Amino acid sequence: MAQADGDRIRSTIRQEFGDTPLDMVIDDASHRYSTTRKAFEIAFPLLKPGGSYVIEDWGWAHWREFTAWQGQTALSKLVMELTMLCASRQDIVSEIQIFPWFVVVKKSARAPALDRMSLDTLIRKRGVEIVGSGDLNLAGVAKMILSRLTNSVRRR
């Protein structure tokens, strides 16, 4: 099953569990940023309030002995986005626990029903972007630095 195939994932979960919300999801699949992010957006809404979503091996890009997937966007970018989601929407994510080998994202006990989920629409960034090694846009970084320096000077 494709990790990012929303219809198939939802259908499989409904076949196995019916309409019962899930207590926990453990994502130990591709370990690639884009597919893991999409899987989170698909499966997290299917958790019961207070449920946990676990992402395995999130730190592969930072492990000295791990050399696969060089040049790929690090999964730690998703961990940072989920941290921003926790700060932006405590009604959806109540806490995140980060360990060297996995991260646990706790769904808020008062989470609203989410039929579909998009991190892009839920995270309040206020102009702050997280970039991966494959995403680096030097012109964008230079513009952000200039803007921050300009704002800093104006405040003085």
DSSP file (Angstrom, degrees, kcal/mol; ACC not computed):
  #  RESIDUE AA STRUCTURE BP1 BP2  ACC     N-H-->O    O-->H-N    N-H-->O    O-->H-N    TCO  KAPPA ALPHA  PHI   PSI    X-CA   Y-CA   Z-CA
    1    1 A M              0   0    0      0, 0.0     2,-0.2     0, 0.0     0, 0.0   0.000 360.0 360.0 360.0 133.4    0.0    0.0    0.0
    2    2 A A    >   -     0   0    0      1,-0.1     3,-1.5     2,-0.1     7,-0.1  -0.499 360.0-136.3 -69.1 133.0    1.3    3.4   -0.9
    3    3 A Q  T 3  S+     0   0    0      1,-0.3    -1,-0.1    -2,-0.2    26,-0.0   0.751 103.1  43.5 -63.4 -25.1    2.1    5.5    2.2
    4    4 A A  T 3  S+     0   0    0     34,-0.1     2,-1.3    38,-0.0    -1,-0.3   0.259  79.1 114.2-106.7  12.0    0.5    8.6    0.7
    5    5 A D    <>  -     0   0    0     -3,-1.5     4,-2.6     1,-0.2     5,-0.2  -0.681  43.7-175.5 -86.2  91.3   -2.6    7.0   -0.8
    6    6 A G  H  > S+     0   0    0     -2,-1.3     4,-2.7     1,-0.2     5,-0.3   0.882  77.0  49.9 -58.0 -46.7   -5.3    8.6    1.4
    7    7 A D  H  > S+     0   0    0      1,-0.2     4,-2.2     2,-0.2    -1,-0.2   0.917 114.4  45.1 -62.0 -42.6   -8.3    6.7    0.0
    8    8 A R  H  > S+     0   0    0      2,-0.2     4,-2.6     1,-0.2    -2,-0.2   0.904 113.5  49.0 -69.4 -40.7   -6.7    3.4    0.4
    9    9 A I  H  X S+     0   0    0     -4,-2.6     4,-2.5     2,-0.2     5,-0.2   0.952 114.0  45.5 -63.5 -49.0   -5.3    4.1    3.9
   10   10 A R  H  X S+     0   0    0     -4,-2.7     4,-2.4     1,-0.2    -2,-0.2   0.905 114.1  49.7 -61.0 -41.5   -8.7    5.3    5.1
   11   11 A S  H  X S+     0   0    0     -4,-2.2     4,-2.3    -5,-0.3    -1,-0.2   0.915 111.4  48.0 -63.8 -44.2  -10.5    2.4    3.5
   12   12 A T  H  X S+     0   0    0     -4,-2.6     4,-2.1     2,-0.2    -2,-0.2   0.912 112.2  49.1 -63.7 -43.3   -8.1   -0.2    5.1
   13   13 A I  H  X S+     0   0    0     -4,-2.5     4,-2.9     1,-0.2     5,-0.4   0.913 111.8  49.1 -64.2 -41.7   -8.4    1.4    8.5
   14   14 A R  H  X S+     0   0    0     -4,-2.4     4,-2.0    -5,-0.2    -1,-0.2   0.882 110.3  51.4 -65.4 -37.5  -12.3    1.4    8.2
   15   15 A Q  H  < S+     0   0    0     -4,-2.3    -1,-0.2     1,-0.2    -2,-0.2   0.897 118.7  37.3 -63.6 -39.7  -12.2   -2.3    7.1
   16   16 A E  H  < S+     0   0    0     -4,-2.1    -2,-0.2    -5,-0.2    -1,-0.2   0.853 136.0  16.7 -81.2 -36.7  -10.0   -3.2   10.1
   17   17 A F  H >< S-     0   0    0     -4,-2.9     3,-1.6     1,-0.3    -3,-0.2   0.422  85.5-149.0-121.5  -2.0  -11.5   -0.9   12.8
   18   18 A G  T 3<  -     0   0    0     -4,-2.0    -1,-0.3    -5,-0.4    -2,-0.1  -0.427  69.7 -29.9  65.6-139.0  -14.9    0.3   11.5
   19   19 A D  T 3  S+     0   0    0     -2,-0.1    -1,-0.2    -4,-0.1    -5,-0.1   0.326 103.6 121.8 -94.2   6.9  -15.8    3.7   12.8
   20   20 A T    <   -     0   0    0     -3,-1.6    28,-0.1    -6,-0.1    -3,-0.0  -0.576  67.2-121.7 -72.5 122.6  -13.8    3.3   16.0
   21   21 A P        -     0   0    0      0, 0.0    26,-0.2     0, 0.0     2,-0.2  -0.313  31.8-106.4 -62.8 149.8  -11.1    6.0   16.3
   22   22 A L  E     -a   47   0A   0     24,-2.6    26,-3.1     1,-0.1     3,-0.1  -0.500  14.9-153.3 -80.1 144.1   -7.6    4.7   16.7
   23   23 A D  E    S+     0   0A   0      1,-0.3    29,-2.1    24,-0.2     2,-0.3   0.843  79.8   1.8 -78.2 -37.6   -5.7    4.8   20.0
   24   24 A M  E     -a   52   0A   0     27,-0.2     2,-0.4     2,-0.0    -1,-0.3  -0.998  53.9-159.4-154.2 145.2   -2.3    4.9   18.2
   25   25 A V  E     -a   53   0A   0     27,-2.0    29,-3.3    -2,-0.3     2,-0.6  -0.998  10.5-162.0-123.2 132.2   -0.7    5.0   14.8
   26   26 A I  E     -a   54   0A   0     -2,-0.4     2,-0.9    27,-0.2    29,-0.2  -0.961   4.2-160.5-116.1 115.4    2.9    4.0   14.4
   27   27 A D  E     +a   55   0A   0     27,-3.5    29,-2.7    -2,-0.6    -2,-0.0  -0.838  31.5 147.7 -97.6 104.8    4.5    5.2   11.1
   28   28 A D        +     0   0    0     -2,-0.9    -1,-0.1    27,-0.2    27,-0.1  -0.369  41.8 107.0-128.3  49.6    7.6    3.1   10.4
   29   29 A A  S    S-     0   0    0     27,-0.1     7,-0.0     3,-0.1    -2,-0.0   0.597  84.9 -16.7-102.0-114.5    7.3    3.2    6.6
   30   30 A S        -     0   0    0      2,-0.1     3,-0.1     1,-0.1    -2,-0.0   0.766  63.5-145.5 -73.2 -27.2    9.4    5.1    4.1
   31   31 A H        +     0   0    0      1,-0.3     2,-0.4     2,-0.1    44,-0.2   0.669  55.1 134.5  64.2  18.3   11.1    7.6    6.4
   32   32 A R     >  -     0   0    0      1,-0.1     4,-2.2    42,-0.1     5,-0.3  -0.783  61.5-127.7 -97.6 143.5   10.9   10.1    3.5
   33   33 A Y  H  > S+     0   0    0     40,-0.7     4,-2.7    -2,-0.4     5,-0.2   0.944 101.0  43.1 -55.9 -58.5    9.7   13.6    4.3
   34   34 A S  H  > S+     0   0    0      1,-0.2     4,-2.0     2,-0.2    -1,-0.2   0.889 118.7  41.9 -64.9 -41.8    6.9   14.0    1.7
   35   35 A T  H  > S+     0   0    0      2,-0.2     4,-2.4     1,-0.2    -1,-0.2   0.874 115.7  49.3 -74.1 -35.1    5.3   10.6    2.1
   36   36 A T  H  X S+     0   0    0     -4,-2.2     4,-2.1     2,-0.2    -2,-0.2   0.898 111.6  50.0 -68.4 -39.3    5.5   10.6    5.9
   37   37 A R  H  X S+     0   0    0     -4,-2.7     4,-2.2    -5,-0.3    -2,-0.2   0.931 112.1  47.2 -62.2 -46.1    4.0   14.1    6.0
   38   38 A K  H  X S+     0   0    0     -4,-2.0     4,-1.8    -5,-0.2    -2,-0.2   0.909 110.3  52.4 -63.7 -42.2    1.1   13.0    3.8
   39   39 A A  H  X S+     0   0    0     -4,-2.4     4,-3.0     1,-0.2     5,-0.3   0.892 108.6  51.5 -61.1 -39.2    0.6    9.9    5.8
   40   40 A F  H  X S+     0   0    0     -4,-2.1     4,-2.6     1,-0.2    -1,-0.2   0.937 108.7  50.2 -61.4 -46.6    0.4   12.0    9.0
   41   41 A E  H  < S+     0   0    0     -4,-2.2    76,-0.3     1,-0.2    -1,-0.2   0.817 116.4  43.5 -62.2 -30.2   -2.2   14.3    7.4
   42   42 A I  H  < S+     0   0    0     -4,-1.8     4,-0.2    -5,-0.2    -2,-0.2   0.931 123.6  30.9 -78.5 -49.0   -4.2   11.2    6.4
   43   43 A A  H >< S+     0   0    0     -4,-3.0     3,-1.5     1,-0.2     4,-0.4   0.787 101.8  72.7 -89.8 -29.4   -4.1    9.2    9.6
   44   44 A F  G >< S+     0   0    0     -4,-2.6     3,-1.9    -5,-0.3    -1,-0.2   0.894  94.4  56.1 -56.5 -42.0   -3.8   11.8   12.4
   45   45 A P  G 3  S+     0   0    0      0, 0.0    69,-0.4     0, 0.0    -1,-0.3   0.749 100.1  62.0 -61.2 -20.1   -7.5   12.8   12.0
   46   46 A L  G <  S+     0   0    0     -3,-1.5   -24,-2.6    -4,-0.2    -2,-0.2   0.514  83.9 100.5 -84.7  -4.9   -8.5    9.1   12.5
   47   47 A L  E <  S-a   22   0A   0     -3,-1.9   -24,-0.2    -4,-0.4     3,-0.1  -0.502  79.1-115.6 -75.8 148.5   -7.0    9.1   16.0
   48   48 A K  E >   -     0   0A   0    -26,-3.1     3,-2.6    -2,-0.2    59,-0.2  -0.483  48.2 -81.3 -73.4 155.2   -9.3    9.4   19.0
   49   49 A P  E 3  S+     0   0A   0      0, 0.0    60,-0.3     0, 0.0    59,-0.2  -0.388 125.3  25.7 -55.3 133.2   -8.8   12.6   21.1
   50   50 A G  E 3  S+     0   0A   0     57,-0.8    59,-0.2    58,-0.5    58,-0.1   0.347  96.7 134.6  89.0  -5.0   -5.9   11.9   23.4
   51   51 A G  E <   -     0   0A   0     -3,-2.6    56,-3.1    57,-0.2     2,-0.4  -0.176  49.7-124.5 -72.7 169.3   -4.4    9.3   20.9
   52   52 A S  E     -aB  24 106A   0    -29,-2.1   -27,-2.0    54,-0.2     2,-0.5  -0.935  12.0-160.1-123.3 140.6   -0.8    9.2   19.9
   53   53 A Y  E     -aB  25 105A   0     52,-2.6    52,-3.1    -2,-0.4     2,-0.5  -0.983  15.9-162.4-117.4 121.1    0.9    9.3   16.5
   54   54 A V  E     -aB  26 104A   0    -29,-3.3   -27,-3.5    -2,-0.5     2,-0.6  -0.890   7.5-164.0-109.9 131.0    4.5    7.8   16.5
   55   55 A I  E >   -aB  27 103A   0     48,-2.4    48,-1.8    -2,-0.5     3,-0.5  -0.964  17.0-147.7-114.7 117.1    7.0    8.5   13.7
   56   56 A E  E 3  S+ B   0 102A   0    -29,-2.7    46,-0.2    -2,-0.6   -27,-0.1  -0.470  70.3   7.2 -81.8 151.5    9.9    6.1   13.8
   57   57 A D  T >  S+     0   0    0     44,-2.8     3,-1.3    -2,-0.2    -1,-0.2   0.770  70.9 155.0  54.7  35.8   13.5    6.9   12.7
   58   58 A W  T <   +     0   0    0     -3,-0.5     3,-0.4    43,-0.3    17,-0.2   0.747  66.3  57.9 -64.4 -23.8   12.9   10.7   12.3
   59   59 A G  T >>  +     0   0    0     41,-0.4     3,-2.3     1,-0.2     4,-0.5   0.203  64.0 119.0 -96.0  17.1   16.5   11.5   12.9
   60   60 A W  G X4 S+     0   0    0     -3,-1.3     3,-1.0     1,-0.3    -1,-0.2   0.816  71.0  59.6 -54.8 -33.7   18.1    9.5   10.1
   61   61 A A  G 34 S+     0   0    0     -3,-0.4    -1,-0.3     1,-0.2    -2,-0.1   0.659 108.0  46.2 -70.0 -13.4   19.6   12.6    8.4
   62   62 A H  G <4 S+     0   0    0     -3,-2.3     2,-0.6     3,-0.0    -1,-0.2   0.421  84.2 106.1-109.4  -1.7   21.6   13.3   11.6
   63   63 A W    X<  -     0   0    0     -3,-1.0     3,-1.3    -4,-0.5    -3,-0.0  -0.713  62.1-146.9 -85.5 123.2   23.0    9.9   12.4
   64   64 A R  T 3  S+     0   0    0     -2,-0.6    -1,-0.2     1,-0.3    -4,-0.0   0.875  96.9  47.9 -54.8 -43.7   26.7    9.7   11.6
   65   65 A E  T 3  S+     0   0    0     -3,-0.1     2,-0.6     2,-0.0    -1,-0.3   0.564  93.8  87.1 -80.1  -8.0   26.6    6.0   10.6
   66   66 A F    <   +     0   0    0     -3,-1.3    -3,-0.1    -6,-0.2    -1,-0.0  -0.831  42.9 162.5 -98.1 118.8   23.5    6.4    8.3
   67   67 A T    >   +     0   0    0     -2,-0.6     3,-0.7     3,-0.0    -1,-0.1   0.453  35.9 109.1-116.8  -3.2   24.5    7.4    4.8
   68   68 A A  T 3  S+     0   0    0      1,-0.2    -2,-0.0    -8,-0.1     0, 0.0  -0.303  75.1  24.6 -71.0 160.5   21.4    6.6    2.7
   69   69 A W  T >  S+     0   0    0      1,-0.2     3,-2.2     2,-0.1    -1,-0.2   0.704  76.3 176.1  61.6  26.6   19.1    9.3    1.2
   70   70 A Q  T <   +     0   0    0     -3,-0.7    -1,-0.2     1,-0.3     3,-0.1  -0.374  69.4  25.4 -60.0 138.7   21.8   12.0    1.1
   71   71 A G  T 3  S+     0   0    0      1,-0.4    -1,-0.3    -2,-0.0     2,-0.2   0.298  96.9 119.3  87.4  -9.1   20.4   15.1   -0.5
   72   72 A Q  S <  S-     0   0    0     -3,-2.2    -1,-0.4     1,-0.1     2,-0.3  -0.517  79.5 -90.2 -83.5 156.4   16.8   14.2    0.5
   73   73 A T        -     0   0    0     -2,-0.2   -40,-0.7    59,-0.1    -1,-0.1  -0.517  50.3-115.0 -66.5 127.5   14.8   16.4    2.7
   74   74 A A    >   -     0   0    0     -2,-0.3     3,-1.5     1,-0.1     4,-0.4  -0.330   7.9-132.0 -66.1 143.3   15.4   15.4    6.3
   75   75 A L  T >> S+     0   0    0      1,-0.3     4,-1.4   -44,-0.2     3,-0.7   0.694 102.8  77.1 -67.8 -18.7   12.4   13.9    8.2
   76   76 A S  H 3> S+     0   0    0      1,-0.2     4,-2.1     2,-0.2    -1,-0.3   0.747  82.1  67.5 -63.3 -21.9   13.4   16.3   11.0
   77   77 A K  H <> S+     0   0    0     -3,-1.5     4,-2.1     2,-0.2    -1,-0.2   0.911 100.0  48.6 -62.3 -41.0   11.8   19.0    8.9
   78   78 A L  H <> S+     0   0    0     -3,-0.7     4,-2.8    -4,-0.4    -2,-0.2   0.893 107.5  54.6 -65.5 -39.4    8.4   17.3    9.6
   79   79 A V  H  X S+     0   0    0     -4,-1.4     4,-1.8     1,-0.2    -1,-0.2   0.905 109.2  48.3 -60.7 -40.4    9.2   17.2   13.3
   80   80 A M  H  X S+     0   0    0     -4,-2.1     4,-2.1     2,-0.2    -1,-0.2   0.896 111.0  50.4 -66.4 -39.7    9.8   20.9   13.3
   81   81 A E  H  X S+     0   0    0     -4,-2.1     4,-2.1     1,-0.2    -2,-0.2   0.902 110.0  50.0 -64.6 -39.8    6.5   21.5   11.4
   82   82 A L  H  X S+     0   0    0     -4,-2.8     4,-2.2     2,-0.2    -1,-0.2   0.850 108.0  53.8 -67.5 -32.8    4.7   19.3   13.9
   83   83 A T  H  X S+     0   0    0     -4,-1.8     4,-2.0     2,-0.2    -1,-0.2   0.906 109.1  48.4 -64.3 -41.6    6.3   21.4   16.7
   84   84 A M  H  X S+     0   0    0     -4,-2.1     4,-2.3     2,-0.2    40,-0.4   0.860 109.1  53.6 -66.6 -34.7    5.0   24.5   15.0
   85   85 A L  H  X S+     0   0    0     -4,-2.1     4,-3.3     2,-0.2     8,-0.3   0.915 107.1  51.4 -63.6 -42.1    1.5   22.9   14.7
   86   86 A C  H  < S+     0   0    0     -4,-2.2    -2,-0.2     1,-0.2    -1,-0.2   0.902 113.7  44.1 -61.2 -41.3    1.6   22.2   18.5
   87   87 A A  H  < S+     0   0    0     -4,-2.0     3,-0.3     1,-0.2    -1,-0.2   0.857 119.7  42.7 -70.9 -34.7    2.4   25.9   19.1
   88   88 A S  H  < S+     0   0    0     -4,-2.3     2,-0.3     1,-0.2    -2,-0.2   0.867 127.2  23.7 -78.9 -38.5   -0.2   27.1   16.6
   89   89 A R    >X  +     0   0    0     -4,-3.3     4,-2.4    -5,-0.2     3,-1.9  -0.669  54.9 166.0-137.6  77.5   -3.1   24.7   17.5
   90   90 A Q  T 34 S+     0   0    0     -3,-0.3    -1,-0.1    -2,-0.3    -4,-0.1   0.718  80.1  68.4 -64.9 -18.9   -3.0   23.3   21.0
   91   91 A D  T 34 S+     0   0    0      1,-0.1    -1,-0.3    -3,-0.1     3,-0.1   0.658 111.7  31.3 -72.5 -13.9   -6.6   22.2   20.4
   92   92 A I  T <4 S+     0   0    0     -3,-1.9    16,-2.4     1,-0.3     2,-0.5   0.791 130.6  28.1-106.8 -49.4   -5.2   19.7   17.8
   93   93 A V  E  <  -C  107   0A   0     -4,-2.4    -1,-0.3    -8,-0.3    14,-0.2  -0.966  59.3-179.3-118.6 118.0   -1.8   18.7   19.2
   94   94 A S  E     -     0   0A   0     12,-1.9     2,-0.3    -2,-0.5    13,-0.1   0.783  65.9 -11.5 -88.1 -28.5   -1.4   18.9   22.9
   95   95 A E  E     -C  106   0A   0     11,-1.0    11,-2.8     2,-0.0     2,-0.4  -0.989  50.3-145.2-165.1 160.7    2.3   17.8   23.1
   96   96 A I  E     -C  105   0A   0     -2,-0.3     2,-0.5     9,-0.2     9,-0.2  -1.000   9.8-160.5-132.4 132.4    5.2   16.3   21.3
   97   97 A Q  E     -C  104   0A   0      7,-2.6     7,-3.0    -2,-0.4     2,-0.5  -0.967  11.1-160.1-113.6 124.7    7.8   14.0   22.8
   98   98 A I  E     +C  103   0A   0     -2,-0.5     5,-0.2     5,-0.2    -2,-0.0  -0.914  14.2 171.9-112.1 126.0   11.0   13.7   20.9
   99   99 A F        -     0   0    0      3,-2.5     3,-0.1    -2,-0.5    -2,-0.0  -0.832  47.1-103.1-122.1 161.8   13.4   10.8   21.4
  100  100 A P  S    S+     0   0    0      0, 0.0   -41,-0.4     0, 0.0     3,-0.1   0.816 119.5  28.9 -57.0 -31.1   16.5   10.0   19.4
  101  101 A W  S    S+     0   0    0      1,-0.2   -44,-2.8   -43,-0.1   -43,-0.3   0.603 128.6  11.6-108.9 -14.4   14.7    7.2   17.5
  102  102 A F  E     -B   56   0A   0    -46,-0.2    -3,-2.5   -45,-0.2     2,-0.4  -0.986  57.0-139.1-157.6 163.6   11.1    8.3   17.4
  103  103 A V  E     -BC  55  98A   0    -48,-1.8   -48,-2.4    -2,-0.3     2,-0.5  -0.980  12.6-150.2-128.1 141.8    8.7   11.1   18.1
  104  104 A V  E     -BC  54  97A   0     -7,-3.0    -7,-2.6    -2,-0.4     2,-0.6  -0.961   6.4-164.5-115.9 122.2    5.3   10.9   19.7
  105  105 A V  E     -BC  53  96A   0    -52,-3.1   -52,-2.6    -2,-0.5     2,-0.5  -0.931  12.3-150.9-107.4 118.8    2.6   13.5   18.7
  106  106 A K  E     -BC  52  95A   0    -11,-2.8   -12,-1.9    -2,-0.6   -11,-1.0  -0.790   9.2-135.5 -96.5 124.4   -0.3   13.6   21.1
  107  107 A K  E     - C   0  93A   0    -56,-3.1   -57,-0.8    -2,-0.5   -14,-0.3  -0.596  34.8-102.1 -75.5 136.4   -3.7   14.5   19.8
  108  108 A S    >   -     0   0    0    -16,-2.4     3,-1.7    -2,-0.3   -58,-0.5  -0.263  17.7-130.5 -59.6 141.7   -5.4   17.0   22.1
  109  109 A A  T 3  S+     0   0    0    -60,-0.3    -1,-0.1     1,-0.3   -18,-0.1   0.722 112.5  45.3 -64.5 -20.5   -8.1   15.5   24.3
  110  110 A R  T 3  S+     0   0    0      2,-0.0    -1,-0.3   -19,-0.0    -2,-0.1   0.055  83.6 148.1-109.6  24.1  -10.4   18.3   23.1
  111  111 A A    <   -     0   0    0     -3,-1.7   -19,-0.2   -19,-0.1     3,-0.1  -0.323  46.6-123.7 -63.2 136.3   -9.4   18.0   19.4
  112  112 A P        -     0   0    0      0, 0.0     2,-0.2     0, 0.0    -1,-0.1  -0.363  39.1 -85.0 -72.1 160.3  -12.2   18.9   17.0
  113  113 A A        -     0   0    0     -2,-0.1     2,-0.5     1,-0.0   -67,-0.1  -0.489  46.3-162.9 -64.4 132.4  -13.3   16.3   14.4
  114  114 A L        +     0   0    0    -69,-0.4     3,-0.1    -2,-0.2    -1,-0.0  -0.956  19.2 176.0-123.0 111.1  -11.0   16.6   11.4
  115  115 A D  S    S+     0   0    0     -2,-0.5     2,-0.3     1,-0.3    -1,-0.2   0.938  80.3   9.4 -76.6 -48.5  -12.2   15.0    8.2
  116  116 A R  S    S-     0   0    0    -71,-0.1     2,-0.4     2,-0.0    -1,-0.3  -0.927  74.5-156.5-128.2 153.5   -9.2   16.2    6.2
  117  117 A M        -     0   0    0    -76,-0.3     2,-0.4    -2,-0.3     3,-0.1  -0.996  11.5-177.8-137.7 137.0   -6.0   17.8    7.5
  118  118 A S    >>  -     0   0    0     -2,-0.4     4,-1.4     1,-0.1     3,-0.8  -0.960  15.7-159.0-134.1 116.1   -3.5   20.1    5.9
  119  119 A L  H 3> S+     0   0    0     -2,-0.4     4,-2.4     1,-0.2     3,-0.2   0.872  93.4  63.8 -59.5 -35.7   -0.4   21.2    7.9
  120  120 A D  H 34 S+     0   0    0      1,-0.2    -1,-0.2     2,-0.2    -3,-0.0   0.839 108.9  38.6 -59.1 -33.7    0.0   24.1    5.5
  121  121 A T  H <4 S+     0   0    0     -3,-0.8    -1,-0.2     1,-0.1    -2,-0.2   0.689 118.1  48.2 -90.7 -18.6   -3.4   25.6    6.5
  122  122 A L  H  < S+     0   0    0     -4,-1.4     2,-0.4    -3,-0.2    -2,-0.2   0.778  91.9  83.1 -92.8 -28.6   -3.1   24.8   10.2
  123  123 A I     <  -     0   0    0     -4,-2.4     2,-0.8    -5,-0.2   -38,-0.1  -0.645  68.6-145.5 -83.3 127.0    0.4   26.0   11.0
  124  124 A R        +     0   0    0     -2,-0.4    -3,-0.1   -40,-0.4    -2,-0.0  -0.826  28.4 166.4 -88.8 110.9    0.7   29.8   11.8
  125  125 A K    >   -     0   0    0     -2,-0.8     3,-1.7   -37,-0.0    -1,-0.2   0.770  24.5-157.1 -99.0 -30.5    4.1   30.6   10.3
  126  126 A R  T 3  S-     0   0    0      1,-0.3     3,-0.1     2,-0.0    -2,-0.1   0.892  80.1 -44.2  49.7  44.1    4.1   34.4   10.2
  127  127 A G  T 3  S+     0   0    0      1,-0.3     2,-0.5     0, 0.0    -1,-0.3   0.383 109.3 125.7  87.7  -4.0    6.8   34.4    7.5
  128  128 A V    <   -     0   0    0     -3,-1.7     2,-0.4     2,-0.0    -1,-0.3  -0.778  37.4-173.2 -92.1 128.5    9.0   31.8    9.1
  129  129 A E        -     0   0    0     -2,-0.5     2,-0.5    -3,-0.1     0, 0.0  -0.923  19.5-141.8-119.9 146.3    9.8   28.8    6.9
  130  130 A I        -     0   0    0     -2,-0.4     2,-0.4   -53,-0.0   -53,-0.0  -0.926  25.1-162.9-102.5 128.4   11.6   25.6    7.7
  131  131 A V        -     0   0    0     -2,-0.5     2,-0.2     2,-0.0     5,-0.1  -0.906   8.8-148.9-117.5 143.2   13.9   24.5    4.8
  132  132 A G    >>  -     0   0    0     -2,-0.4     3,-1.5     1,-0.1     4,-0.7  -0.565  38.7 -98.5 -96.9 168.9   15.5   21.2    4.1
  133  133 A S  G >4 S+     0   0    0    -61,-0.3     3,-0.6     1,-0.3   -60,-0.1   0.849 127.0  47.2 -58.4 -35.1   18.8   20.7    2.3
  134  134 A G  G 34 S+     0   0    0      1,-0.2    -1,-0.3     3,-0.0   -61,-0.1   0.590 111.9  52.2 -80.1 -10.0   17.0   20.0   -1.0
  135  135 A D  G <4 S+     0   0    0     -3,-1.5    -1,-0.2     2,-0.0    -2,-0.2   0.436  73.2 137.9-103.9  -1.8   14.7   23.0   -0.5
  136  136 A L    <<  -     0   0    0     -4,-0.7     2,-0.6    -3,-0.6     3,-0.1  -0.226  28.5-175.0 -59.8 124.1   17.3   25.7    0.2
  137  137 A N     >  -     0   0    0      1,-0.1     4,-2.4     2,-0.0     3,-0.2  -0.906   6.3-169.0-120.6  97.6   16.4   28.9   -1.6
  138  138 A L  H  > S+     0   0    0     -2,-0.6     4,-2.7     1,-0.2     5,-0.2   0.850  86.9  53.2 -61.7 -36.6   19.3   31.3   -1.1
  139  139 A A  H  > S+     0   0    0      2,-0.2     4,-2.2     1,-0.2    -1,-0.2   0.915 111.2  47.3 -64.2 -41.0   17.4   34.3   -2.5
  140  140 A G  H  > S+     0   0    0     -3,-0.2     4,-2.2     2,-0.2    -2,-0.2   0.892 112.4  49.0 -66.2 -40.4   14.5   33.6   -0.1
  141  141 A V  H  X S+     0   0    0     -4,-2.4     4,-2.6     2,-0.2    -2,-0.2   0.925 111.4  49.6 -64.6 -44.6   16.9   33.2    2.9
  142  142 A A  H  X S+     0   0    0     -4,-2.7     4,-2.5     1,-0.2    -2,-0.2   0.901 110.9  50.1 -61.2 -41.1   18.7   36.5    2.0
  143  143 A K  H  X S+     0   0    0     -4,-2.2     4,-2.3     2,-0.2    -1,-0.2   0.904 111.0  49.2 -63.5 -41.7   15.3   38.3    1.7
  144  144 A M  H  X S+     0   0    0     -4,-2.2     4,-2.4     2,-0.2    -2,-0.2   0.919 112.0  48.0 -64.8 -43.9   14.3   36.9    5.2
  145  145 A I  H  X S+     0   0    0     -4,-2.6     4,-2.6     2,-0.2     5,-0.2   0.928 112.1  49.4 -63.2 -45.1   17.6   38.0    6.8
  146  146 A L  H  X S+     0   0    0     -4,-2.5     4,-2.6     1,-0.2    -1,-0.2   0.913 110.9  50.4 -60.1 -43.3   17.3   41.5    5.3
  147  147 A S  H  X S+     0   0    0     -4,-2.3     4,-2.5     1,-0.2    -1,-0.2   0.915 111.8  47.2 -61.2 -44.2   13.7   41.8    6.5
  148  148 A R  H  X S+     0   0    0     -4,-2.4     4,-2.3     2,-0.2    -2,-0.2   0.895 112.7  48.7 -67.2 -39.2   14.7   40.7   10.0
  149  149 A L  H  X S+     0   0    0     -4,-2.6     4,-2.4     2,-0.2    -2,-0.2   0.924 111.9  49.8 -64.7 -42.8   17.6   43.1   10.1
  150  150 A T  H  X S+     0   0    0     -4,-2.6     4,-2.2    -5,-0.2    -2,-0.2   0.924 112.3  47.1 -61.3 -45.2   15.4   46.0    8.8
  151  151 A N  H  X S+     0   0    0     -4,-2.5     4,-1.8     1,-0.2    -1,-0.2   0.877 111.0  52.4 -64.5 -37.4   12.8   45.2   11.5
  152  152 A S  H  X S+     0   0    0     -4,-2.3     4,-0.8     1,-0.2    -2,-0.2   0.908 110.4  47.3 -64.6 -42.3   15.4   45.1   14.2
  153  153 A V  H >< S+     0   0    0     -4,-2.4     3,-0.7     1,-0.2    -2,-0.2   0.896 109.7  53.7 -66.9 -40.3   16.8   48.5   13.1
  154  154 A R  H 3< S+     0   0    0     -4,-2.2    -1,-0.2     1,-0.2    -2,-0.2   0.862 103.5  56.7 -62.1 -36.3   13.3   50.0   13.0
  155  155 A R  H 3<        0   0    0     -4,-1.8    -1,-0.2     1,-0.3    -2,-0.2   0.742 360.0 360.0 -69.2 -22.3   12.6   48.8   16.6
  156  156 A R    <<        0   0    0     -4,-0.8    -1,-0.3    -3,-0.7    -2,-0.2   0.467 360.0 360.0 -84.0 360.0   15.7   50.7   17.9
